Amino acid sequence: MTEKDQIISDDDIVKSVRDGRIQHFEVLVNRYRNRIVNFIHKMIFDYDEAHSLAQDVFVKVYESMGTYQSQNNFQAFIFTIAKNLTLNHIKKQKRFQWFSGTKESNGQEEKYFQTGGTQELDIEKQQQEMLLNEGLRQLKENQRIALILKVYLEFSYKKIADITGWSEPKIETLISRAKSSLKGFIQSQEQPGSSVKSKQKMQENTGSRVLRMRST
Amino acid sequence: MSKQNAVHTNTKSMCTDQTVHALLNRYQDNELDSGPRERVHAHLQTCKACREELSQLERITLAVKELRSIEPAPSFNALLMDRIKQKQKAKSRWFAIRPVMSSMAYSLIFLLFLGLGLLINGFFVPSGQSNHEDLAFTQLLDESQQLSLLQVQDQTFDLLGDFNRQNGSGH
């Protein structure tokens, strides 16, 4: 992204795209791509699907540009679409799992960790992250959305309200419950009796990739 | 320390101010205005339970913040712009044939209404009988019904007349 791109507002770029300059849409893509991909990734825990869904988000944004009312709120516009498509995806997955009688497949953590070779962590941090991801997976979707938007993407309550349509007290409650649930989950996993169970469970889930590395 | 004001955070320590305790999440999320923020800050100097809880909230928050971010694939933009251009082409093609499609649609609708109108007015009669014959038959039926009614009326009057004459002569 060039310096010139940074000066131009989102609304100006939208106007330009509406006037037929499709190539300017890529400026918006560059601005929001990382955050959208990571937001979806933290919601669904699948690297490939996160990419695919992020592409769908941008296509939908392009198609919906006619409905965007220029009020310097493009960020809320794009994240609203991302949130809706992500929730639809999660519902579809649940329905598919219900009909097929399967739970989340093994190798889910493998898919999560396809980071393209960036930010390698030591084994302990990896396990902590896996534990945290497991805790995030236990949360209700709305709690997860609120938590990711607030903590990971650092949006204010007001911004989250614009994206989700929820009131600020509701957002506060969701975040508070999410943190409380995470805290409870992590504490229960960290207790001496349960650590063995959690390791065994992780072994089943991951195909013991991490634990094999630890034992060598 | 009143039990009503105390909030249990764990078995060992209790917060003395429920109102401030309820603000801890917003305080930690940096969502408080300066007045309430200072109040919570002052309370934390004296309340161990709230400090411990805040510390736990901060640990969770930090752990979530430090979740590894992923890099989008290098081909992300190229694939996306390709998809968008395909959509744009499809849209242009649709706008090109739209006038033709619209005309055909309007023509079909017109023909449909015309057909319905003709059907209602009886230009299409499945049995083979003409509309005029049906109308004549209906009129004939009505007239014959009216005639029958009149005849019944006359007969009734005659009977009543006979009855009255007989009763009148009887007395």
Chai-1 contact restraints between the chains, C-beta under 6 A:
chainA,res_idxA,chainB,res_idxB,connection_type,confidence,min_distance_angstrom,max_distance_angstrom,comment,restraint_id
A,V29,B,N77,contact,1.0,0.0,6.0,A-B,restraint_1
A,R33,B,P72,contact,1.0,0.0,6.0,A-B,restraint_2
A,V37,B,P72,contact,1.0,0.0,6.0,A-B,restraint_3
A,N38,B,S69,contact,1.0,0.0,6.0,A-B,restraint_4
A,H41,B,I70,contact,1.0,0.0,6.0,A-B,restraint_5
A,Q55,B,L80,contact,1.0,0.0,6.0,A-B,restraint_6
A,F58,B,L80,contact,1.0,0.0,6.0,A-B,restraint_7
A,V59,B,R83,contact,1.0,0.0,6.0,A-B,restraint_8
A,Y62,B,I84,contact,1.0,0.0,6.0,A-B,restraint_9
A,T115,B,I70,contact,1.0,0.0,6.0,A-B,restraint_10
A,G116,B,E71,contact,1.0,0.0,6.0,A-B,restraint_11
A,T118,B,E71,contact,1.0,0.0,6.0,A-B,restraint_12
A,Q119,B,R68,contact,1.0,0.0,6.0,A-B,restraint_13
A,L132,B,A63,contact,1.0,0.0,6.0,A-B,restraint_14
A,V151,B,T61,contact,1.0,0.0,6.0,A-B,restraint_15
A,V151,B,V64,contact,1.0,0.0,6.0,A-B,restraint_16
A,V151,B,K65,contact,1.0,0.0,6.0,A-B,restraint_17
A,Y152,B,V64,contact,1.0,0.0,6.0,A-B,restraint_18
A,Y157,B,E31,contact,1.0,0.0,6.0,A-B,restraint_19
A,S176,B,N25,contact,1.0,0.0,6.0,A-B,restraint_20
A,K179,B,L57,contact,1.0,0.0,6.0,A-B,restraint_21
A,K179,B,I60,contact,1.0,0.0,6.0,A-B,restraint_22
A,L182,B,I60,contact,1.0,0.0,6.0,A-B,restraint_23
A,K183,B,Q56,contact,1.0,0.0,6.0,A-B,restraint_24
A,K183,B,I60,contact,1.0,0.0,6.0,A-B,restraint_25
